[in-house]
Amino acid sequence: MKKTYKYRLLGNNQTITNAEKWLALCQRLYNVALEQRIKCYQQFSKSLSCYDQINQLPELRAEFPEYKNVGSQVLCDVIERLDKAYKSFFRRIKQGDKAGFPRFKNRDRYNSFTLSQSGWKLDGKYLTIRNVGRFKLRLSRPIEGNIKTVSVHRQSGNWYVCFSCDKVPEKKLEPCLKSVGIDVGIKTFCVDSDGNQTESPKYFRNAEKQLRVRQRVLSRRVKGSLGRKDARLLVAKTHEKVANQRNDFLHKVANHYITNYGTIYVEDLNIKGMSKNHHLAKSINDASWGKFFEMLSYKAEEAGRLVIEVPRFEPTSKTCSQCGAVNQELKLNDRQWVCKSCGVLHDRDYNAAKNILRVGQTLQELTYGNTQSVS
């Protein structure tokens, strides 16, 4: 299986300066390549391909000596990145979605470069990149598998490296016959069919006060000044901390379910459509259900577990998990309700989780037969 390992990088001033110089040159090449594509189409009604522009790189390095120190693979990756932006733009247009045309990048929007099989050397906890220097890694966990690409990122004033590895050995857990249904929400992050509740930490909501102050300071700074640069960095660090807190929380919740259950049923939610509700959009995005489901999926693949998405063909919150009667009068702010048919008192989210488990198991039996699908 494939896996990416991310580590913090530390380097001396000369190494950091060289890395920033590489980023500046890559950003300039990206903009020149984008301008070339635009002018070629405007003047000749012809589109340049990725390979056409890659074949021009030797001429670029001959004419501009500063590019000779930048690895050829790094320059090729810049052109390929632009090509991906074009393909993504046209794919969204064909699908009828809103799509922005690839735009020019300033220095704050171009923050990484990628190397493939050459130009770098990993020796224990030290990463050496030719013509850049030696970085020290905070090696929090061992790297497994075969390293295919090395990406160096600048993020909020810090530097990180991502090793994309292939043939990473799977870490199968002991078989488990337990199944669980999970219902996600806003007030409570998730409730499972066993009655366990996980409260929503609301990291972004808690950071809004600090973020509001720092954004106000940023808006008052003069564009291009050092003060504005420092203020922008503080805003970025606030967002980064929120993202790190949220990822840590999601990893722990996902690990809990992967460790303790063999089959996990979740609801196939239209998160993008739900986010169009302006009253709930901020809370939905803060909860980050999509990333949680993504973590469950890839952790299950590695551990030999099964995650099944249950389609939303019935109202899981309004359906009584005891008798199947549907309460059409149930409102969004009703957290508990009594079934008029059987008289059972239901907690809204717990009832939905039990319905997700029931429907998921029924669909699994219809699809695969009455067998246990646990590795």
Long-range contacts (C-beta under 8 A, 24 or more apart in sequence): 1-167, 1-168, 1-170, 1-301, 1-302, 2-145, 2-164, 2-165, 2-166, 2-168, 3-144, 3-145, 3-165, 3-168, 3-302, 4-162, 4-163, 4-164, 4-165, 5-141, 5-143, 5-144, 5-162, 5-163, 5-165, 6-160, 6-161, 6-162, 6-163, 7-137, 7-138, 7-139, 7-140, 7-160, 7-161, 7-163, 8-137, 8-138, 8-158, 8-159, 8-160, 9-127, 9-135, 9-136, 9-137, 9-138, 9-152, 9-158, 9-159, 9-160, 9-161, 10-135, 10-136, 10-137, 10-138, 10-159, 11-133, 11-134, 11-135, 11-136, 11-159, 12-133, 14-133, 15-132, 15-133, 15-134, 15-135, 16-159, 18-131, 18-132, 18-133, 19-129, 19-132, 19-133, 19-152, 19-154, 19-159, 20-154, 22-70, 22-74, 22-113, 22-132, 23-107, 23-110, 23-111, 23-112, 23-113, 23-154, 24-107, 25-66, 25-67, 25-70, 26-70, 26-74, 26-75, 26-78, 26-110, 26-113, 27-105, 27-106, 27-107, 27-110, 29-60, 29-67, 29-75, 29-78, 29-79, 30-78, 30-81, 30-82, 30-104, 30-105, 30-110, 31-104, 31-105, 33-78, 33-79, 33-82, 34-82, 34-102, 34-103, 34-104, 35-104, 37-82, 37-86, 49-83, 50-79, 50-80, 50-82, 50-83, 53-79, 53-82, 54-79, 54-80, 69-131, 70-131, 71-115, 71-118, 71-119, 71-130, 71-131, 73-114, 73-115, 73-116, 73-117, 73-118, 73-119, 74-113, 74-114, 74-115, 74-119, 77-113, 77-114, 77-115, 77-116, 78-113, 108-232, 111-153, 111-154, 111-155, 112-151, 112-152, 112-153, 112-154, 113-151, 113-152, 114-149, 114-150, 114-151, 114-152, 115-149, 115-150, 115-151, 115-152, 116-148, 116-149, 116-150, 117-148, 120-150, 122-147, 127-161, 135-159, 135-161, 137-161, 144-168, 144-169, 145-169, 155-236, 155-240, 156-233, 156-236, 156-237, 156-240, 157-233, 157-236, 157-237, 170-301, 170-302, 170-303, 170-304, 171-302, 171-303, 172-303, 172-304, 172-375, 173-258, 173-259, 173-303, 173-304, 173-305, 175-262, 175-304, 175-374, 175-375, 176-260, 176-261, 176-262, 176-305, 176-374, 177-262, 177-372, 177-374, 178-260, 178-261, 178-262, 178-263, 179-261, 179-262, 179-263, 179-264, 179-265, 179-357, 179-360, 179-361, 180-257, 180-261, 180-263, 180-264, 180-265, 180-353, 180-357, 181-265, 181-266, 181-310, 181-353, 181-354, 181-355, 181-356, 181-357, 181-358, 181-360, 182-257, 182-264, 182-265, 182-266, 182-267, 182-353, 182-356, 183-267, 183-316, 183-317, 183-349, 183-350, 183-352, 183-353, 183-356, 184-266, 184-267, 184-269, 184-287, 184-289, 184-292, 185-287, 185-349, 186-280, 186-283, 186-284, 186-287, 187-335, 188-349, 189-253, 189-287, 190-253, 190-292, 191-347, 191-349, 191-350, 191-352, 191-353, 192-257, 192-353, 193-350, 193-353, 193-354, 193-356, 193-357, 195-350, 197-349, 198-253, 200-286, 200-287, 201-245, 201-246, 201-249, 202-283, 202-286, 203-242, 203-245, 203-246, 203-249, 203-286, 204-242, 204-246, 204-282, 204-285, 204-286, 205-282, 205-283, 205-286, 207-238, 207-241, 207-242, 210-238, 211-235, 211-238, 211-239, 214-238, 246-286, 246-288, 246-291, 247-291, 250-288, 250-291, 250-292, 250-295, 251-295, 253-292, 254-292, 254-295, 254-296, 254-299, 255-299, 257-296, 258-296, 258-299, 258-300, 258-303, 258-305, 259-303, 261-305, 262-305, 262-306, 262-372, 262-374, 263-305, 263-306, 263-307, 263-308, 263-360, 263-364, 263-373, 263-374, 264-296, 264-300, 264-305, 264-306, 264-307, 264-308, 265-307, 265-308, 265-309, 265-310, 265-356, 265-357, 265-359, 265-360, 265-361, 266-293, 266-296, 266-307, 266-308, 266-309, 266-310, 266-356, 267-309, 267-310, 267-312, 267-316, 267-352, 267-356, 268-309, 268-310, 268-311, 268-312, 269-312, 270-312, 304-374, 304-375, 305-374, 305-375, 306-373, 306-374, 306-375, 308-360, 308-363, 308-364, 310-356, 310-359, 310-360, 310-363, 314-355, 314-359, 316-351, 316-352, 316-355, 316-356, 316-359, 317-348, 317-349, 317-351, 317-352, 319-351, 319-355, 320-344, 320-346, 320-351, 321-346, 321-351, 321-354, 321-355, 321-358
